[in-house]
Amino acid sequence: MKWLHALIAFLAGLVFYLSYNLWFQEDQGYASLEKLTAKIEAVNQQNKLLEARNTALEVKIKSLKTDAGAQEELARHKLGLIQEDETFYQILPSEEEHRHYD
């Protein structure tokens, strides 16, 4: 009969130990589940932003592949394209404006 009391005490201790790990340990159990859930949500939000960025880039790439006007606009902006019949004018700020920006 004493072995039955010892077995019950052992099982009660085991249940207490496992319950403690489940509810109160920070690196395991429920607390860990909450942290991982928050991380998953943050990663999902970041993925949505990256998907939107990728979609915008895909639209821009498609436009550059098919639209000559978009290609010319990009070349003018990024590479300084000037066509043969055009004249380039560069307007420099005055000395007073230059001092204002420094």
Phi, psi and omega in degrees: 000329179294326179295330178291319177295320179294319178295317179296317179296318178298314180294321178296319178296320178296316178297317179298314181298313180293322178295318179299314178298322181293317189261331191243343178287134182282329184267001177214170173076212188295318180298319178296321178299318179296317179297316180295323178297318178295320178295320179297318179296318179296318179294321178297319178296317179297320178297321178298318178296317180293324177295320178296319178296317179297319178298317179297320178293322177297320178295318180295318179297316179298319179296317180292330179286330188249336188251115180294327179296321178293322178296316180295318180299316178295318179295321178294316184287310186276322188251356180070038182297131174230126181282166187299323184268011180254156176242134181266129176239133176243124181256119180268146177290153179290168180301321182294317177293324180296317178293327180295324181280339180281000000 
